[in-house]
Amino acid sequence: MSLTLQVLLGLIAGLGLGLGIAGVEGAWAAALVGWIEPLGTLFINAIRMTVIPLVVATLIVGVSAAPDPRAVGRLGARSLAIFVVVIALASIVGVALGAPLLGAFDLDPSAVDALRASAASAGEAAQANAKVQTLSEWLLSLVPTNPIKSAADGAMLPLIVFSVLFAAAMTRVEGERRAALRKVFEGIQDASLVLVRAILATAPIGVFALAVPLAARMGLAAAGALLGYIVIVSSISIVFMALVLYPAAVVIGRTPLREFAKACLPAQGIAFSSRSSLAALPAMLESVRDSLRLPPQIGSFFIPLAASMFRAGAGIGQTVGVLFIAKLYGVDLNTAQLLTIAATSAITSFSVPGVPGGSILVMIPVLMAANIPIEGIGILLGVDTIPDMFRTTTNVTGHMAAATILARGERAGDASDDAGAPRLATGTSAAASG
């Protein structure tokens, strides 16, 4: 049985057991969840343990091995262009589908009053904890004063900037010393891949252990207005993946549908259960190299960059969330405000942290742009588990689809890249056979 099928079965079994426990009263049910949950936490911690050394080593090896450093710049520019287009499209789809669906959804006045009351304290706490960066602050944060601290804090984008700059500087180092330094990072990369492969072998158990407590807590109690919001966000995410991301990979990326869907499943399973794009990063690296067999620079540069700043699901989640809060507080939105919501959601999505509920925490500027009460985010934080699972899965699917699109322009240069960087290709093959 393939690992992909094992992960899928683990997810289904975990959700089934969790929903079964949710309907049972008794100390044994809580104890069972308490025994299973740490296994999921250990699995996620093990994955996150590999992210920093794997990303840094992969970026440094990939960039320093490029025969022409300008090729990395071109790949980066094309990556950013795809990010902007896809996220803008996701935000537009969120508004275009979310507005009429929520408009057709009737809210019970008593439910509205209860939700507003519960939102006040939660919204104030979320607003106090959410640090919204200005554009200048975001730009300044890209260059870390201490890359070691960035690694310790899990600040991936500044760490990526440092790694790329360090690798570019390596191309100016004298030949033998450059080769020796690159071999060190190649060794770190290969060892990290071996470790990742060993951890991913336990993915069915880890995903099962993550799914059980999630399903046990959400249960079947969600109803009314909140259930409508959950269904709408989740459904739009599925529609966006099915009608935009998968066709883009097939038509533009020229990847067979079955091959692309199979390659996405391991990362999607981890993303769905962990609600973290970064947690799915090692699985994505494995898939683009071993399943899709994309050019080395896609795995070494694009996938780490995408996992850090490209979140199509955030464009959907933020727009629909803002529209729901506006409806809850009786705020009528005109066309200009709807466009403002879509544009602001697309911009702020680049600063969403790769953690569960990240897109909710940066929703404040979107609410402010449309003059909608900020305390409404307290409601969304309380029911964000299920929508976040679908948003994160959308993020990962977007990463994989964009990778296939970028690969089309990179395959033409594979011959020259392989000649200039034989170690990257052989290192990956060696790790795959280990």
FILUMDO-863507 format. One record per residue (C-alpha): residue in three letters; x, y, z. Coordinates in Angstrom, 3 decimals. Layout:
@bakol->Ala, X->X, Y->Y, Z->Z
...
***
This chain:
@bakol->Met, X->0.000, Y->0.000, Z->0.000
@bakol->Ser, X->1.394, Y->3.406, Z->-0.976
@bakol->Leu, X->2.190, Y->6.049, Z->1.646
@bakol->Thr, X->-0.376, Y->8.352, Z->0.021
@bakol->Leu, X->-3.183, Y->5.849, Z->0.586
@bakol->Gln, X->-1.967, Y->5.143, Z->4.114
@bakol->Val, X->-2.076, Y->8.867, Z->4.983
@bakol->Leu, X->-5.569, Y->9.190, Z->3.527
@bakol->Leu, X->-6.809, Y->6.160, Z->5.473
@bakol->Gly, X->-5.191, Y->7.509, Z->8.644
@bakol->Leu, X->-6.988, Y->10.826, Z->8.192
@bakol->Ile, X->-10.368, Y->9.168, Z->7.592
@bakol->Ala, X->-9.921, Y->6.797, Z->10.537
@bakol->Gly, X->-8.887, Y->9.638, Z->12.845
@bakol->Leu, X->-11.849, Y->11.810, Z->11.876
@bakol->Gly, X->-14.217, Y->8.858, Z->12.266
@bakol->Leu, X->-12.909, Y->7.932, Z->15.713
@bakol->Gly, X->-12.916, Y->11.572, Z->16.831
@bakol->Leu, X->-16.521, Y->12.115, Z->15.770
@bakol->Gly, X->-17.476, Y->8.911, Z->17.554
@bakol->Ile, X->-15.793, Y->10.074, Z->20.754
@bakol->Ala, X->-17.483, Y->13.480, Z->20.474
@bakol->Gly, X->-20.888, Y->11.865, Z->20.976
@bakol->Val, X->-19.831, Y->9.884, Z->24.067
@bakol->Glu, X->-19.900, Y->11.102, Z->27.651
@bakol->Gly, X->-17.430, Y->9.664, Z->30.090
@bakol->Ala, X->-13.949, Y->10.095, Z->31.467
@bakol->Trp, X->-12.591, Y->7.263, Z->29.326
@bakol->Ala, X->-13.325, Y->9.192, Z->26.117
@bakol->Ala, X->-11.373, Y->12.231, Z->27.308
@bakol->Ala, X->-8.582, Y->9.958, Z->28.521
@bakol->Leu, X->-8.389, Y->8.261, Z->25.124
@bakol->Val, X->-8.035, Y->11.622, Z->23.370
@bakol->Gly, X->-5.422, Y->12.591, Z->25.948
@bakol->Trp, X->-3.373, Y->9.506, Z->25.083
@bakol->Ile, X->-3.647, Y->9.933, Z->21.312
@bakol->Glu, X->-3.104, Y->13.702, Z->21.041
@bakol->Pro, X->0.590, Y->13.728, Z->22.125
@bakol->Leu, X->1.431, Y->11.395, Z->19.228
@bakol->Gly, X->0.178, Y->14.022, Z->16.785
@bakol->Thr, X->2.118, Y->16.743, Z->18.581
@bakol->Leu, X->5.290, Y->14.656, Z->18.435
@bakol->Phe, X->4.776, Y->14.114, Z->14.696
@bakol->Ile, X->4.399, Y->17.843, Z->13.994
@bakol->Asn, X->7.348, Y->18.711, Z->16.236
@bakol->Ala, X->9.485, Y->16.167, Z->14.384
@bakol->Ile, X->8.547, Y->17.702, Z->11.028
@bakol->Arg, X->9.179, Y->21.250, Z->12.218
@bakol->Met, X->12.530, Y->20.101, Z->13.606
@bakol->Thr, X->13.698, Y->19.431, Z->10.045
@bakol->Val, X->12.319, Y->22.585, Z->8.403
@bakol->Ile, X->15.069, Y->25.080, Z->9.299
@bakol->Pro, X->18.137, Y->22.955, Z->8.359
@bakol->Leu, X->16.387, Y->21.606, Z->5.268
@bakol->Val, X->15.284, Y->25.017, Z->3.955
@bakol->Val, X->18.600, Y->26.752, Z->4.635
@bakol->Ala, X->20.733, Y->23.951, Z->3.177
@bakol->Thr, X->18.463, Y->23.475, Z->0.155
@bakol->Leu, X->18.435, Y->27.169, Z->-0.692
@bakol->Ile, X->22.188, Y->27.595, Z->-0.272
@bakol->Val, X->22.983, Y->24.509, Z->-2.355
@bakol->Gly, X->20.504, Y->25.437, Z->-5.076
@bakol->Val, X->21.491, Y->29.090, Z->-5.420
@bakol->Ser, X->25.249, Y->28.566, Z->-5.099
@bakol->Ala, X->25.131, Y->25.780, Z->-7.702
@bakol->Ala, X->23.401, Y->27.923, Z->-10.316
@bakol->Pro, X->25.760, Y->28.583, Z->-13.225
@bakol->Asp, X->24.271, Y->32.067, Z->-13.562
@bakol->Pro, X->23.045, Y->33.779, Z->-10.343
@bakol->Arg, X->20.766, Y->35.893, Z->-12.508
@bakol->Ala, X->18.737, Y->32.733, Z->-13.176
@bakol->Val, X->17.728, Y->32.689, Z->-9.504
@bakol->Gly, X->16.573, Y->36.284, Z->-9.803
@bakol->Arg, X->14.479, Y->35.436, Z->-12.850
@bakol->Leu, X->12.936, Y->32.465, Z->-11.057
@bakol->Gly, X->12.188, Y->34.665, Z->-8.042
@bakol->Ala, X->10.533, Y->37.311, Z->-10.214
@bakol->Arg, X->8.382, Y->34.703, Z->-11.970
@bakol->Ser, X->7.471, Y->33.183, Z->-8.599
@bakol->Leu, X->6.303, Y->36.516, Z->-7.216
@bakol->Ala, X->4.263, Y->37.151, Z->-10.361
@bakol->Ile, X->2.462, Y->33.829, Z->-9.913
@bakol->Phe, X->1.915, Y->34.562, Z->-6.210
@bakol->Val, X->0.248, Y->37.884, Z->-6.979
@bakol->Val, X->-1.962, Y->36.505, Z->-9.743
@bakol->Val, X->-3.173, Y->33.449, Z->-7.816
@bakol->Ile, X->-3.789, Y->35.297, Z->-4.535
@bakol->Ala, X->-5.618, Y->38.116, Z->-6.323
@bakol->Leu, X->-7.755, Y->35.536, Z->-8.099
@bakol->Ala, X->-8.462, Y->33.748, Z->-4.783
@bakol->Ser, X->-9.566, Y->37.021, Z->-3.173
@bakol->Ile, X->-11.833, Y->37.830, Z->-6.116
@bakol->Val, X->-13.366, Y->34.348, Z->-6.015
@bakol->Gly, X->-13.907, Y->34.727, Z->-2.266
@bakol->Val, X->-15.854, Y->37.952, Z->-2.761
@bakol->Ala, X->-17.679, Y->36.812, Z->-5.905
@bakol->Leu, X->-18.944, Y->33.572, Z->-4.324
@bakol->Gly, X->-19.015, Y->34.577, Z->-0.661
@bakol->Ala, X->-21.184, Y->37.680, Z->-1.059
@bakol->Pro, X->-24.172, Y->35.996, Z->-2.749
@bakol->Leu, X->-23.928, Y->32.830, Z->-0.623
@bakol->Leu, X->-23.889, Y->34.796, Z->2.625
@bakol->Gly, X->-26.568, Y->37.110, Z->1.255
@bakol->Ala, X->-28.891, Y->34.134, Z->0.827
@bakol->Phe, X->-28.183, Y->32.976, Z->4.374
@bakol->Asp, X->-30.646, Y->34.213, Z->7.038
@bakol->Leu, X->-29.334, Y->34.882, Z->10.533
@bakol->Asp, X->-31.566, Y->34.410, Z->13.553
@bakol->Pro, X->-31.692, Y->37.696, Z->15.561
@bakol->Ser, X->-31.172, Y->35.885, Z->18.882
@bakol->Ala, X->-28.155, Y->34.069, Z->17.436
@bakol->Val, X->-26.753, Y->37.390, Z->16.205
@bakol->Asp, X->-27.081, Y->38.939, Z->19.669
@bakol->Ala, X->-25.388, Y->35.951, Z->21.305
@bakol->Leu, X->-22.545, Y->35.947, Z->18.807
@bakol->Arg, X->-21.942, Y->39.672, Z->19.186
@bakol->Ala, X->-21.799, Y->39.318, Z->22.960
@bakol->Ser, X->-19.330, Y->36.446, Z->22.796
@bakol->Ala, X->-17.216, Y->38.313, Z->20.256
@bakol->Ala, X->-16.476, Y->41.328, Z->22.425
@bakol->Ser, X->-13.941, Y->39.881, Z->24.875
@bakol->Ala, X->-12.426, Y->37.434, Z->22.395
@bakol->Gly, X->-12.032, Y->40.156, Z->19.801
@bakol->Glu, X->-10.296, Y->42.475, Z->22.255
@bakol->Ala, X->-7.847, Y->39.715, Z->23.206
@bakol->Ala, X->-7.140, Y->38.879, Z->19.581
@bakol->Gln, X->-6.627, Y->42.525, Z->18.707
@bakol->Ala, X->-4.180, Y->42.911, Z->21.586
@bakol->Asn, X->-2.198, Y->39.836, Z->20.534
@bakol->Ala, X->-2.196, Y->40.549, Z->16.797
@bakol->Lys, X->0.720, Y->42.666, Z->15.654
@bakol->Val, X->-0.190, Y->44.170, Z->12.287
@bakol->Gln, X->2.883, Y->45.284, Z->10.367
@bakol->Thr, X->2.970, Y->48.367, Z->8.226
@bakol->Leu, X->4.519, Y->48.142, Z->4.768
@bakol->Ser, X->7.741, Y->49.743, Z->5.959
@bakol->Glu, X->7.941, Y->47.397, Z->8.968
@bakol->Trp, X->7.409, Y->44.400, Z->6.725
@bakol->Leu, X->10.146, Y->45.517, Z->4.329
@bakol->Leu, X->12.568, Y->46.142, Z->7.211
@bakol->Ser, X->11.836, Y->42.705, Z->8.666
@bakol->Leu, X->13.000, Y->41.022, Z->5.460
@bakol->Val, X->16.661, Y->41.623, Z->6.344
@bakol->Pro, X->17.322, Y->39.952, Z->9.713
@bakol->Thr, X->19.684, Y->41.602, Z->12.172
@bakol->Asn, X->20.367, Y->38.137, Z->13.579
@bakol->Pro, X->19.633, Y->35.166, Z->11.283
@bakol->Ile, X->20.152, Y->32.743, Z->14.170
@bakol->Lys, X->17.360, Y->34.487, Z->16.088
@bakol->Ser, X->15.153, Y->34.369, Z->12.983
@bakol->Ala, X->15.710, Y->30.626, Z->12.824
@bakol->Ala, X->14.897, Y->30.252, Z->16.529
@bakol->Asp, X->11.728, Y->32.348, Z->16.109
@bakol->Gly, X->10.655, Y->30.444, Z->13.011
@bakol->Ala, X->10.702, Y->33.642, Z->10.910
@bakol->Met, X->11.075, Y->31.909, Z->7.570
@bakol->Leu, X->11.038, Y->34.805, Z->5.119
@bakol->Pro, X->13.977, Y->36.722, Z->6.699
@bakol->Leu, X->15.841, Y->33.424, Z->6.953
@bakol->Ile, X->15.230, Y->32.765, Z->3.262
@bakol->Val, X->16.544, Y->36.232, Z->2.381
@bakol->Phe, X->19.708, Y->35.561, Z->4.403
@bakol->Ser, X->20.184, Y->32.119, Z->2.835
@bakol->Val, X->19.842, Y->33.455, Z->-0.707
@bakol->Leu, X->22.249, Y->36.326, Z->-0.035
@bakol->Phe, X->24.737, Y->33.985, Z->1.655
@bakol->Ala, X->24.578, Y->31.596, Z->-1.317
@bakol->Ala, X->25.062, Y->34.490, Z->-3.748
@bakol->Ala, X->28.123, Y->35.552, Z->-1.761
@bakol->Met, X->29.468, Y->31.986, Z->-1.976
@bakol->Thr, X->29.641, Y->32.294, Z->-5.781
@bakol->Arg, X->32.361, Y->34.936, Z->-5.278
@bakol->Val, X->34.506, Y->32.749, Z->-3.005
@bakol->Glu, X->37.662, Y->31.138, Z->-4.441
@bakol->Gly, X->36.962, Y->27.819, Z->-6.189
@bakol->Glu, X->38.260, Y->25.175, Z->-3.764
@bakol->Arg, X->36.913, Y->26.913, Z->-0.689
@bakol->Arg, X->33.533, Y->27.430, Z->-2.356
@bakol->Ala, X->33.373, Y->23.731, Z->-3.269
@bakol->Ala, X->34.303, Y->22.687, Z->0.276
@bakol->Leu, X->31.682, Y->25.001, Z->1.804
@bakol->Arg, X->29.011, Y->23.800, Z->-0.590
@bakol->Lys, X->29.783, Y->20.170, Z->0.268
@bakol->Val, X->29.031, Y->20.949, Z->3.913
@bakol->Phe, X->25.564, Y->22.232, Z->3.021
@bakol->Glu, X->25.037, Y->19.356, Z->0.575
@bakol->Gly, X->25.737, Y->16.970, Z->3.450
@bakol->Ile, X->23.241, Y->18.820, Z->5.654
@bakol->Gln, X->20.693, Y->18.683, Z->2.837
@bakol->Asp, X->21.166, Y->14.955, Z->2.253
@bakol->Ala, X->21.024, Y->14.126, Z->5.971
@bakol->Ser, X->17.909, Y->16.286, Z->6.374
@bakol->Leu, X->16.204, Y->14.475, Z->3.493
@bakol->Val, X->17.003, Y->11.089, Z->5.053
@bakol->Leu, X->15.557, Y->12.308, Z->8.355
@bakol->Val, X->12.482, Y->13.722, Z->6.616
@bakol->Arg, X->11.869, Y->10.448, Z->4.826
@bakol->Ala, X->12.029, Y->8.557, Z->8.106
@bakol->Ile, X->9.581, Y->10.967, Z->9.745
@bakol->Leu, X->7.180, Y->10.879, Z->6.795
@bakol->Ala, X->7.081, Y->7.093, Z->7.063
@bakol->Thr, X->5.174, Y->7.654, Z->10.320
@bakol->Ala, X->2.763, Y->10.113, Z->8.653
@bakol->Pro, X->-0.277, Y->7.764, Z->8.722
@bakol->Ile, X->0.035, Y->7.460, Z->12.507
@bakol->Gly, X->0.780, Y->11.171, Z->12.953
@bakol->Val, X->-2.142, Y->12.294, Z->10.791
@bakol->Phe, X->-4.463, Y->9.851, Z->12.603
@bakol->Ala, X->-3.336, Y->11.221, Z->15.979
@bakol->Leu, X->-3.888, Y->14.812, Z->14.801
@bakol->Ala, X->-7.337, Y->14.112, Z->13.356
@bakol->Val, X->-8.796, Y->12.381, Z->16.439
@bakol->Pro, X->-8.689, Y->15.358, Z->18.874
@bakol->Leu, X->-9.737, Y->17.795, Z->16.133
@bakol->Ala, X->-12.860, Y->15.791, Z->15.333
@bakol->Ala, X->-13.548, Y->15.072, Z->19.010
@bakol->Arg, X->-13.546, Y->18.779, Z->19.864
@bakol->Met, X->-15.526, Y->20.052, Z->16.886
@bakol->Gly, X->-18.043, Y->17.191, Z->17.162
@bakol->Leu, X->-21.429, Y->17.655, Z->15.546
@bakol->Ala, X->-22.491, Y->20.569, Z->17.686
@bakol->Ala, X->-21.748, Y->23.350, Z->15.216
@bakol->Ala, X->-25.037, Y->24.701, Z->13.916
@bakol->Gly, X->-26.872, Y->27.763, Z->12.661
@bakol->Ala, X->-24.959, Y->30.823, Z->11.551
@bakol->Leu, X->-21.522, Y->29.480, Z->12.398
@bakol->Leu, X->-22.172, Y->26.231, Z->10.537
@bakol->Gly, X->-23.170, Y->28.256, Z->7.481
@bakol->Tyr, X->-19.927, Y->30.248, Z->7.640
@bakol->Ile, X->-17.871, Y->27.059, Z->8.022
@bakol->Val, X->-19.583, Y->25.383, Z->5.070
@bakol->Ile, X->-19.229, Y->28.437, Z->2.814
@bakol->Val, X->-15.496, Y->28.952, Z->3.483
@bakol->Ser, X->-14.735, Y->25.254, Z->3.128
@bakol->Ser, X->-16.823, Y->24.910, Z->-0.035
@bakol->Ile, X->-15.248, Y->27.917, Z->-1.749
@bakol->Ser, X->-11.800, Y->26.538, Z->-0.931
@bakol->Ile, X->-12.738, Y->23.209, Z->-2.530
@bakol->Val, X->-14.202, Y->24.962, Z->-5.585
@bakol->Phe, X->-11.068, Y->27.072, Z->-6.000
@bakol->Met, X->-8.845, Y->24.005, Z->-5.864
@bakol->Ala, X->-11.040, Y->21.999, Z->-8.231
@bakol->Leu, X->-11.757, Y->24.719, Z->-10.808
@bakol->Val, X->-8.577, Y->26.822, Z->-10.655
@bakol->Leu, X->-5.548, Y->25.093, Z->-9.120
@bakol->Tyr, X->-5.929, Y->21.577, Z->-10.523
@bakol->Pro, X->-6.784, Y->22.806, Z->-14.051
@bakol->Ala, X->-3.843, Y->25.252, Z->-13.890
@bakol->Ala, X->-1.452, Y->22.395, Z->-13.090
@bakol->Val, X->-2.900, Y->20.254, Z->-15.879
@bakol->Val, X->-3.347, Y->22.876, Z->-18.612
@bakol->Ile, X->-0.567, Y->25.389, Z->-17.897
@bakol->Gly, X->1.809, Y->23.099, Z->-15.993
@bakol->Arg, X->1.141, Y->20.228, Z->-18.427
@bakol->Thr, X->1.019, Y->17.635, Z->-15.676
@bakol->Pro, X->-1.409, Y->14.696, Z->-15.924
@bakol->Leu, X->-4.298, Y->15.125, Z->-13.481
@bakol->Arg, X->-3.824, Y->11.744, Z->-11.832
@bakol->Glu, X->-0.090, Y->12.301, Z->-11.383
@bakol->Phe, X->-0.597, Y->15.770, Z->-9.910
@bakol->Ala, X->-3.384, Y->14.676, Z->-7.565
@bakol->Lys, X->-1.337, Y->11.721, Z->-6.300
@bakol->Ala, X->1.733, Y->13.921, Z->-5.726
@bakol->Cys, X->-0.336, Y->16.432, Z->-3.734
@bakol->Leu, X->-2.021, Y->13.961, Z->-1.381
@bakol->Pro, X->0.782, Y->13.433, Z->1.208
@bakol->Ala, X->1.307, Y->17.178, Z->1.689
@bakol->Gln, X->-2.444, Y->17.801, Z->1.647
@bakol->Gly, X->-3.009, Y->15.190, Z->4.336
@bakol->Ile, X->-0.416, Y->16.802, Z->6.621
@bakol->Ala, X->-1.692, Y->20.314, Z->5.847
@bakol->Phe, X->-5.300, Y->19.342, Z->6.506
@bakol->Ser, X->-4.575, Y->17.741, Z->9.869
@bakol->Ser, X->-1.833, Y->20.079, Z->11.134
@bakol->Arg, X->-3.241, Y->23.357, Z->9.693
@bakol->Ser, X->0.319, Y->24.484, Z->8.959
@bakol->Ser, X->1.850, Y->25.131, Z->5.538
@bakol->Leu, X->5.351, Y->24.855, Z->6.968
@bakol->Ala, X->4.583, Y->21.454, Z->8.480
@bakol->Ala, X->3.764, Y->20.206, Z->4.970
@bakol->Leu, X->7.005, Y->21.610, Z->3.502
@bakol->Pro, X->9.091, Y->18.402, Z->3.707
@bakol->Ala, X->6.313, Y->16.390, Z->2.056
@bakol->Met, X->6.083, Y->18.969, Z->-0.759
@bakol->Leu, X->9.836, Y->18.800, Z->-1.329
@bakol->Glu, X->9.624, Y->15.023, Z->-1.587
@bakol->Ser, X->6.733, Y->15.181, Z->-4.058
@bakol->Val, X->8.216, Y->17.739, Z->-6.460
@bakol->Arg, X->11.460, Y->15.784, Z->-6.625
@bakol->Asp, X->10.356, Y->12.157, Z->-6.546
@bakol->Ser, X->6.747, Y->12.134, Z->-7.785
@bakol->Leu, X->6.560, Y->15.071, Z->-10.203
@bakol->Arg, X->10.290, Y->15.014, Z->-11.009
@bakol->Leu, X->10.455, Y->18.772, Z->-11.454
@bakol->Pro, X->13.752, Y->20.619, Z->-12.067
@bakol->Pro, X->15.990, Y->20.802, Z->-8.954
@bakol->Gln, X->15.664, Y->24.580, Z->-8.642
@bakol->Ile, X->11.917, Y->24.250, Z->-8.073
@bakol->Gly, X->12.489, Y->22.210, Z->-4.926
@bakol->Ser, X->15.607, Y->24.034, Z->-3.799
@bakol->Phe, X->14.277, Y->27.571, Z->-4.188
@bakol->Phe, X->10.603, Y->27.882, Z->-5.065
@bakol->Ile, X->8.921, Y->25.474, Z->-2.607
@bakol->Pro, X->10.592, Y->26.958, Z->0.530
@bakol->Leu, X->9.764, Y->30.448, Z->-0.722
@bakol->Ala, X->6.140, Y->29.491, Z->-1.445
@bakol->Ala, X->5.652, Y->27.838, Z->1.952
@bakol->Ser, X->6.785, Y->31.055, Z->3.624
@bakol->Met, X->4.747, Y->33.684, Z->1.798
@bakol->Phe, X->2.288, Y->32.193, Z->-0.724
@bakol->Arg, X->-1.133, Y->31.424, Z->0.777
@bakol->Ala, X->-4.001, Y->31.326, Z->-1.673
@bakol->Gly, X->-6.315, Y->30.020, Z->1.041
@bakol->Ala, X->-5.818, Y->33.212, Z->3.025
@bakol->Gly, X->-7.311, Y->35.236, Z->0.177
@bakol->Ile, X->-10.482, Y->33.154, Z->0.398
@bakol->Gly, X->-10.598, Y->32.933, Z->4.188
@bakol->Gln, X->-10.126, Y->36.631, Z->4.814
@bakol->Thr, X->-12.658, Y->37.835, Z->2.255
@bakol->Val, X->-15.399, Y->35.427, Z->3.335
@bakol->Gly, X->-14.638, Y->36.063, Z->7.007
@bakol->Val, X->-14.951, Y->39.824, Z->6.546
@bakol->Leu, X->-18.198, Y->39.407, Z->4.599
@bakol->Phe, X->-19.609, Y->37.206, Z->7.376
@bakol->Ile, X->-18.708, Y->39.708, Z->10.096
@bakol->Ala, X->-20.216, Y->42.535, Z->8.012
@bakol->Lys, X->-23.478, Y->40.572, Z->7.750
@bakol->Leu, X->-23.420, Y->39.784, Z->11.451
@bakol->Tyr, X->-23.101, Y->43.472, Z->12.360
@bakol->Gly, X->-25.545, Y->44.654, Z->9.699
@bakol->Val, X->-22.948, Y->46.507, Z->7.608
@bakol->Asp, X->-24.074, Y->46.938, Z->3.998
@bakol->Leu, X->-21.151, Y->46.797, Z->1.579
@bakol->Asn, X->-21.136, Y->48.536, Z->-1.797
@bakol->Thr, X->-19.112, Y->47.538, Z->-4.847
@bakol->Ala, X->-16.195, Y->49.804, Z->-3.938
@bakol->Gln, X->-15.978, Y->48.287, Z->-0.459
@bakol->Leu, X->-16.094, Y->44.767, Z->-1.887
@bakol->Leu, X->-13.191, Y->45.627, Z->-4.193
@bakol->Thr, X->-11.337, Y->47.139, Z->-1.233
@bakol->Ile, X->-11.840, Y->43.927, Z->0.758
@bakol->Ala, X->-10.512, Y->41.798, Z->-2.112
@bakol->Ala, X->-7.474, Y->44.053, Z->-2.660
@bakol->Thr, X->-6.594, Y->44.382, Z->1.030
@bakol->Ser, X->-6.995, Y->40.635, Z->1.589
@bakol->Ala, X->-4.625, Y->39.908, Z->-1.298
@bakol->Ile, X->-1.987, Y->42.290, Z->0.087
@bakol->Thr, X->-2.166, Y->41.168, Z->3.726
@bakol->Ser, X->-2.071, Y->37.476, Z->2.761
@bakol->Phe, X->1.683, Y->37.832, Z->2.181
@bakol->Ser, X->2.183, Y->38.513, Z->5.896
@bakol->Val, X->0.123, Y->35.573, Z->7.167
@bakol->Pro, X->2.238, Y->33.434, Z->9.526
@bakol->Gly, X->2.432, Y->29.729, Z->8.725
@bakol->Val, X->0.622, Y->28.726, Z->11.911
@bakol->Pro, X->-2.933, Y->27.564, Z->12.658
@bakol->Gly, X->-5.391, Y->30.460, Z->12.397
@bakol->Gly, X->-2.762, Y->32.754, Z->10.891
@bakol->Ser, X->-5.074, Y->34.406, Z->8.372
@bakol->Ile, X->-7.535, Y->35.402, Z->11.115
@bakol->Leu, X->-4.822, Y->37.272, Z->13.011
@bakol->Val, X->-4.017, Y->39.537, Z->10.048
@bakol->Met, X->-7.656, Y->40.225, Z->9.184
@bakol->Ile, X->-7.737, Y->43.459, Z->11.215
@bakol->Pro, X->-6.539, Y->45.765, Z->8.390
@bakol->Val, X->-9.125, Y->44.213, Z->6.051
@bakol->Leu, X->-11.891, Y->44.956, Z->8.555
@bakol->Met, X->-10.577, Y->48.467, Z->9.090
@bakol->Ala, X->-10.460, Y->49.110, Z->5.342
@bakol->Ala, X->-14.174, Y->48.277, Z->5.075
@bakol->Asn, X->-15.180, Y->50.014, Z->8.361
@bakol->Ile, X->-16.378, Y->46.777, Z->9.949
@bakol->Pro, X->-16.202, Y->46.193, Z->13.752
@bakol->Ile, X->-12.844, Y->44.616, Z->14.573
@bakol->Glu, X->-14.120, Y->42.637, Z->17.551
@bakol->Gly, X->-15.889, Y->40.320, Z->15.112
@bakol->Ile, X->-12.688, Y->38.330, Z->14.646
@bakol->Gly, X->-13.329, Y->36.856, Z->18.088
@bakol->Ile, X->-16.196, Y->34.878, Z->16.566
@bakol->Leu, X->-14.064, Y->33.534, Z->13.730
@bakol->Leu, X->-11.233, Y->32.516, Z->16.057
@bakol->Gly, X->-13.663, Y->30.374, Z->17.997
@bakol->Val, X->-14.744, Y->28.341, Z->14.955
@bakol->Asp, X->-11.645, Y->28.556, Z->12.796
@bakol->Thr, X->-10.476, Y->24.963, Z->13.111
@bakol->Ile, X->-12.437, Y->23.490, Z->10.205
@bakol->Pro, X->-12.102, Y->26.453, Z->7.767
@bakol->Asp, X->-8.374, Y->26.614, Z->8.534
@bakol->Met, X->-7.978, Y->22.957, Z->7.593
@bakol->Phe, X->-9.431, Y->23.677, Z->4.147
@bakol->Arg, X->-7.536, Y->26.982, Z->3.739
@bakol->Thr, X->-4.205, Y->25.316, Z->4.527
@bakol->Thr, X->-4.948, Y->22.506, Z->2.099
@bakol->Thr, X->-5.667, Y->25.169, Z->-0.532
@bakol->Asn, X->-2.325, Y->26.826, Z->0.262
@bakol->Val, X->-0.381, Y->23.608, Z->-0.252
@bakol->Thr, X->-2.262, Y->22.753, Z->-3.444
@bakol->Gly, X->-1.435, Y->26.247, Z->-4.720
@bakol->His, X->2.254, Y->25.672, Z->-3.995
@bakol->Met, X->2.255, Y->22.439, Z->-5.973
@bakol->Ala, X->0.267, Y->23.878, Z->-8.894
@bakol->Ala, X->2.542, Y->26.918, Z->-9.125
@bakol->Ala, X->5.574, Y->24.604, Z->-9.036
@bakol->Thr, X->4.367, Y->22.747, Z->-12.136
@bakol->Ile, X->3.755, Y->26.043, Z->-13.950
@bakol->Leu, X->7.202, Y->27.395, Z->-13.109
@bakol->Ala, X->8.799, Y->24.093, Z->-14.108
@bakol->Arg, X->7.737, Y->24.606, Z->-17.723
@bakol->Gly, X->10.053, Y->27.574, Z->-18.060
@bakol->Glu, X->12.859, Y->25.882, Z->-16.152
@bakol->Arg, X->13.032, Y->22.571, Z->-18.016
@bakol->Ala, X->14.581, Y->24.235, Z->-21.043
@bakol->Gly, X->17.616, Y->25.094, Z->-18.935
@bakol->Asp, X->17.966, Y->21.706, Z->-17.262
@bakol->Ala, X->20.936, Y->20.635, Z->-19.381
@bakol->Ser, X->23.042, Y->23.646, Z->-18.418
@bakol->Asp, X->21.860, Y->23.521, Z->-14.807
@bakol->Asp, X->22.800, Y->19.848, Z->-14.464
@bakol->Ala, X->26.214, Y->20.547, Z->-15.954
@bakol->Gly, X->26.810, Y->23.324, Z->-13.432
@bakol->Ala, X->25.267, Y->21.530, Z->-10.452
@bakol->Pro, X->25.673, Y->17.754, Z->-10.697
@bakol->Arg, X->25.862, Y->17.358, Z->-6.933
@bakol->Leu, X->22.370, Y->18.697, Z->-6.351
@bakol->Ala, X->20.822, Y->16.096, Z->-8.630
@bakol->Thr, X->22.902, Y->13.196, Z->-7.366
@bakol->Gly, X->22.456, Y->14.265, Z->-3.766
@bakol->Thr, X->18.705, Y->14.123, Z->-4.153
@bakol->Ser, X->18.891, Y->10.735, Z->-5.864
@bakol->Ala, X->21.157, Y->9.378, Z->-3.170
@bakol->Ala, X->18.779, Y->10.545, Z->-0.470
@bakol->Ala, X->15.856, Y->9.008, Z->-2.346
@bakol->Ser, X->17.526, Y->5.606, Z->-2.368
@bakol->Gly, X->18.619, Y->5.788, Z->1.262
***
